[in-house]
Amino acid sequence: MDVQAIAQRSQQETSRDDCWFERDVVAGLAGKVKSLPAKYFYDVAGSALFERITEVPEYYVTRSEIGILQSYGLAITGLLPAGCALVEFGAGSSRKSRILFGTAANIAAYVPVDISGDFLRKDIVHLQKDFPHLGVHPVICDFTTEFDLPESILSLPRVGFFPGSTIGNLEPSEAGGLLQHFGEVLGEGATLLVGVDLVKDERTLASAYDDAERVTARFNLNLLKRINRELDGNFVLGRFRHLALYNAELARVEMHLVSECRQEVRVAGRVFQFDAGESIHTENSYKYTLETFQDIAGENGWSTIGAWTDGLYSVHALTRR
Ligand code: AVJ
């Protein structure tokens, strides 16, 4: 693999991203209802805070998913065609794919798809050492756009992998669109494994996004820090408070940053007014039942061939019709 090209590419991605960051933030704060896109949480500090969230006792999501992949690994990988290529969408780290490689000998190749080239340098060398027979073919791109799979895996049966309940950040209609897109990228006869968080009682959900150690609060507020640093903002972090709530009607956890007082904030040369109690809506995390998720998959070209759950979280195996 050409590490030089990878480094250049990732720098270009970064500057294009910067430009979108400013536009998205300004548009989000200028609206009548203020909001910011959740995808901007993940700068270096935000990514580290998210890693810490996955370890707080209240945030069961990551532990549940890993538990399911470990407990049902044989059943899950048993559904995959021999000699397949596993295409992971948004492979920040290959931690969850590794569980599958460790369980099954039928995965011949791994195609991590990620917008950041960083994971290549850190992860892939180790991965290759631990699984010497695995062909590793990284693709650096935004997996929500059209892209081609590497030439070298086109003859192999293809299995998509989208763990982490990342799909929950999308509106259900957008989630359907993404499933459709995965079908187009993977092609005829593909299999798809998706991790999906489940609807459950409000207390469990709200506290998963408002842990006692306040790591999630810091993760949320870090977005304002990032805006201050990258877009010449002057948010005073002490004047905003983290709020997480479960909106049962829409089956989603919402995160907000609520202004503690009436105030003005400057970002990228513009001034935004906040009333006391006014919120910036920073994230939705949609929750599904096995059925509501399978319905969306069904409406977007996928039939369910398996689903595994620990009661809190679910992993679905789908096949393309
Ligand atoms: C990474 C999108 C799955 O929605 O549970 C965790 C992000 N936000 N705590 C989620 C998140 C607050 C997380 N996802």
Residues whose N, C-alpha, C, O or C-beta is under 5 A from the ligand:
A	BS01	AVJ	I53 G164 S165 T166 N169 S285
